[in-house]
Amino acid sequence: MSYELVRNIPKDHPRYESLMIREKLVNGFKAGIVCAEGLIAHGRGEAFDYLIGEKTIEPAIVATKAAVAMMLTAKHPVISVNGNTAALVPDELGCLSERIGAPLEVNLFHRTEDRVDKIIHHLKAHGAKDVLGKRADAHIPGISHERGKVSKEGIYSADVVFVPLEDGDRCEALGNMGKKTIAIDLNPLSRTAQAASVTIVDNVVRAIPNMTKLVDETKVLPGSELKRICTSYDNKAMLEEVIRRIKMI
């Protein structure tokens, strides 16, 4: 899928970017990558995007820097991918995976083997080289639904898991396993946002490219500085700042 495959939306339309995102998700749904529930979830997130001005705000930049530092200092970082993320930023996911040295792992709430296969194929078609998820040979304790099924060499063994567009209960369960979690969530009040070690309150189509841009300039920093960035980051304070900004609207 690409912008060239969506319907012809004039670039001077005032909601052009938003409409293009919706079209990519609809195409993903038709291709069997996005589930119907994912379309509803996007609409909920888009409402919160309005509240932050549909732009990357300062708290998100701070969180993004902390997220990159956390992944660079991890022993085994893994990037979890669901249908919406795969449909919206497949090229960016592959690029981030390669730059950060973290495999992608397809993990779905509404899991079917056919859908997993389609997402893996889609990611690889967009340049991703290391994609796990076909073999779900481990299970996250405390998760009874399909997202509990993970790869033993991927999420199950990871020390840092990047979980864009996440389910709150799995984010909590990963934390209970002693893992650090990085979430992208436009709702600062969600269980995911509150449970994650680092929450980037931003649209995934902005957040992941921002992360990739920061990798090169961040990875040259001394290890001590990377650790300082991680330890000094306060996710609760960052979420409170986002909420404060929303209240000012």
C-alpha positions as CSV (number, residue, x, y, z in Angstrom):
1,M,0.0,0.0,0.0
2,S,1.1,3.6,-0.6
3,Y,-0.4,7.0,-1.1
4,E,-0.5,6.3,-4.8
5,L,-3.0,3.5,-4.2
6,V,-5.6,5.6,-2.3
7,R,-8.4,7.6,-3.8
8,N,-7.5,10.9,-5.4
9,I,-7.8,13.4,-2.6
10,P,-6.8,17.0,-3.6
11,K,-3.7,18.2,-1.7
12,D,-5.4,21.5,-1.0
13,H,-8.1,19.9,1.0
14,P,-8.0,21.3,4.6
15,R,-8.1,17.8,6.0
16,Y,-5.7,16.2,3.5
17,E,-3.3,14.6,5.9
18,S,-6.1,13.2,8.1
19,L,-7.9,11.8,5.1
20,M,-4.8,10.2,3.7
21,I,-4.3,8.4,7.0
22,R,-7.9,7.2,7.0
23,E,-7.4,6.0,3.4
24,K,-4.3,4.0,4.3
25,L,-6.3,2.3,7.1
26,V,-9.2,1.5,4.9
27,N,-6.8,0.0,2.3
28,G,-5.2,-2.0,5.1
29,F,-8.7,-3.2,6.1
30,K,-9.4,-4.3,2.6
31,A,-6.0,-6.1,2.4
32,G,-6.7,-8.0,5.6
33,I,-4.0,-6.2,7.6
34,V,-6.3,-3.9,9.7
35,C,-9.3,-5.3,11.6
36,A,-12.6,-3.5,11.8
37,E,-12.0,-2.7,15.5
38,G,-8.8,-1.0,14.5
39,L,-10.7,1.6,12.5
40,I,-12.8,2.4,15.5
41,A,-9.6,2.7,17.7
42,H,-8.1,5.1,15.1
43,G,-11.1,7.4,15.3
44,R,-10.8,7.6,19.1
45,G,-7.1,8.5,18.8
46,E,-7.8,11.1,16.1
47,A,-10.1,12.9,18.5
48,F,-7.3,13.3,21.0
49,D,-5.0,14.4,18.2
50,Y,-7.3,17.4,17.7
51,L,-6.8,18.3,21.4
52,I,-3.0,18.6,20.9
53,G,-3.3,20.6,17.7
54,E,-2.4,17.6,15.4
55,K,1.3,18.4,15.9
56,T,4.2,17.1,18.0
57,I,4.2,19.0,21.2
58,E,7.2,19.6,23.5
59,P,6.4,16.8,26.0
60,A,6.3,14.3,23.2
61,I,9.7,15.5,22.0
62,V,11.1,14.9,25.5
63,A,9.5,11.5,25.7
64,T,10.8,10.6,22.2
65,K,14.3,11.4,23.3
66,A,13.9,9.2,26.3
67,A,12.4,6.4,24.3
68,V,15.3,6.4,21.8
69,A,17.9,6.5,24.6
70,M,16.1,3.6,26.3
71,M,16.1,1.5,23.2
72,L,19.8,2.2,22.5
73,T,20.8,1.2,26.0
74,A,18.7,-2.0,26.0
75,K,20.3,-5.4,25.6
76,H,17.4,-6.8,23.6
77,P,14.9,-4.2,22.4
78,V,11.9,-5.4,20.3
79,I,9.3,-3.4,18.4
80,S,5.8,-4.8,18.7
81,V,3.6,-4.2,15.6
82,N,-0.2,-4.4,15.2
83,G,-2.3,-4.0,12.1
84,N,-2.9,-0.2,12.3
85,T,0.8,0.5,12.8
86,A,1.8,-1.8,9.9
87,A,-0.7,-0.1,7.6
88,L,0.3,3.5,8.5
89,V,4.1,3.4,8.9
90,P,5.5,0.2,7.3
91,D,8.6,1.9,5.8
92,E,9.3,3.8,9.0
93,L,9.1,0.7,11.1
94,G,11.6,-1.1,8.9
95,C,13.9,1.9,9.0
96,L,13.7,2.2,12.8
97,S,14.2,-1.5,13.3
98,E,17.4,-1.4,11.3
99,R,18.8,1.8,12.8
100,I,18.1,0.8,16.4
101,G,19.0,-2.9,16.0
102,A,15.6,-4.2,17.2
103,P,13.5,-6.8,15.4
104,L,9.8,-6.2,14.6
105,E,7.3,-8.7,16.1
106,V,3.7,-8.9,14.8
107,N,1.4,-9.1,17.8
108,L,-2.4,-8.9,17.5
109,F,-5.4,-8.8,19.7
110,H,-7.6,-10.1,16.9
111,R,-5.1,-12.7,15.7
112,T,-5.5,-15.1,12.9
113,E,-2.5,-16.8,11.2
114,D,-3.6,-15.5,7.8
115,R,-3.6,-11.9,9.2
116,V,-0.1,-12.4,10.8
117,D,1.2,-13.7,7.4
118,K,-0.2,-10.8,5.5
119,I,1.3,-8.2,8.0
120,I,4.7,-10.0,7.9
121,H,4.6,-10.0,4.1
122,H,3.5,-6.3,4.0
123,L,6.4,-5.2,6.4
124,K,9.0,-7.1,4.4
125,A,7.6,-5.7,1.1
126,H,8.4,-2.3,2.6
127,G,11.9,-3.1,3.5
128,A,11.8,-4.7,7.0
129,K,14.4,-7.4,7.3
130,D,13.9,-8.9,10.8
131,V,10.2,-9.7,11.4
132,L,9.0,-12.1,14.1
133,G,5.5,-13.2,15.1
134,K,4.8,-16.2,12.9
135,R,6.0,-18.6,15.6
136,A,4.3,-17.7,18.8
137,D,6.1,-20.2,21.2
138,A,5.8,-18.3,24.4
139,H,3.1,-16.6,26.5
140,I,2.9,-13.4,28.6
141,P,1.8,-14.3,32.1
142,G,-1.6,-12.9,33.0
143,I,-2.8,-12.3,29.5
144,S,-5.6,-14.7,28.3
145,H,-6.3,-13.1,24.9
146,E,-4.4,-13.5,21.7
147,R,-1.9,-10.7,22.5
148,G,-0.4,-12.9,25.1
149,K,1.0,-15.1,22.4
150,V,4.6,-13.9,21.6
151,S,7.9,-15.1,20.2
152,K,10.3,-16.5,22.8
153,E,13.2,-15.0,21.0
154,G,11.4,-11.7,20.6
155,I,9.0,-10.0,23.1
156,Y,9.3,-12.7,25.7
157,S,13.0,-12.3,26.0
158,A,13.2,-8.5,25.5
159,D,14.2,-6.1,28.2
160,V,12.7,-3.1,26.4
161,V,9.5,-3.5,24.3
162,F,8.3,-0.6,22.1
163,V,4.5,-1.1,21.9
164,P,2.9,1.6,19.7
165,L,-0.9,1.5,19.7
166,E,-1.0,-0.9,22.7
167,D,-3.6,-2.6,24.8
168,G,-3.2,-1.4,28.4
169,D,-3.4,-4.8,30.1
170,R,-0.5,-6.2,28.0
171,C,1.5,-3.1,28.7
172,E,0.9,-3.7,32.5
173,A,1.7,-7.4,32.1
174,L,5.0,-6.7,30.3
175,G,5.9,-4.3,33.2
176,N,5.1,-7.0,35.7
177,M,7.6,-9.2,33.9
178,G,10.3,-6.6,34.6
179,K,10.4,-5.2,31.1
180,K,10.6,-1.5,30.2
181,T,7.8,-0.4,27.9
182,I,7.6,2.5,25.4
183,A,4.1,3.4,24.2
184,I,2.7,5.8,21.6
185,D,-0.8,6.8,22.8
186,L,-2.7,10.0,21.9
187,N,-4.8,9.6,25.1
188,P,-2.7,10.6,28.1
189,L,-5.4,9.2,30.4
190,S,-5.4,5.7,29.0
191,R,-4.3,2.7,31.0
192,T,-1.5,2.1,28.4
193,A,-0.2,5.7,28.8
194,Q,-0.3,5.4,32.6
195,A,1.4,2.0,32.7
196,A,4.2,2.5,30.2
197,S,7.7,3.4,31.2
198,V,7.7,6.1,28.5
199,T,4.6,7.4,26.8
200,I,4.9,9.4,23.6
201,V,1.6,11.4,23.3
202,D,1.7,11.8,19.6
203,N,0.3,10.4,16.3
204,V,2.2,7.3,15.3
205,V,2.7,8.8,11.8
206,R,4.8,11.6,13.4
207,A,6.3,9.8,16.4
208,I,8.1,6.9,14.6
209,P,9.7,9.1,12.0
210,N,10.8,11.5,14.8
211,M,12.3,8.5,16.6
212,T,14.3,7.5,13.6
213,K,15.6,11.0,13.1
214,L,16.8,11.1,16.7
215,V,18.7,7.7,16.5
216,D,21.8,8.9,14.7
217,E,22.3,12.0,16.8
218,T,21.5,10.1,20.1
219,K,23.6,7.0,19.5
220,V,26.9,9.0,19.4
221,L,26.3,10.2,23.0
222,P,28.4,8.6,25.7
223,G,26.7,5.6,27.5
224,S,26.6,7.7,30.7
225,E,24.6,10.4,29.0
226,L,22.1,7.9,27.5
227,K,21.6,6.4,31.0
228,R,21.1,9.9,32.4
229,I,18.4,10.7,29.9
230,C,16.6,7.5,30.8
231,T,16.9,7.8,34.6
232,S,15.9,11.5,34.7
233,Y,12.8,11.0,32.6
234,D,9.5,11.3,34.6
235,N,6.6,9.8,32.6
236,K,4.0,10.8,35.2
237,A,5.2,14.4,35.0
238,M,5.2,14.3,31.2
239,L,1.6,13.1,31.1
240,E,0.5,15.7,33.5
241,E,2.0,18.4,31.3
242,V,0.2,17.0,28.3
243,I,-3.1,17.1,30.2
244,R,-2.4,20.6,31.4
245,R,-1.9,21.7,27.8
246,I,-5.1,20.1,26.7
247,K,-7.0,21.8,29.5
248,M,-5.7,25.2,28.3
249,I,-7.5,24.8,24.9
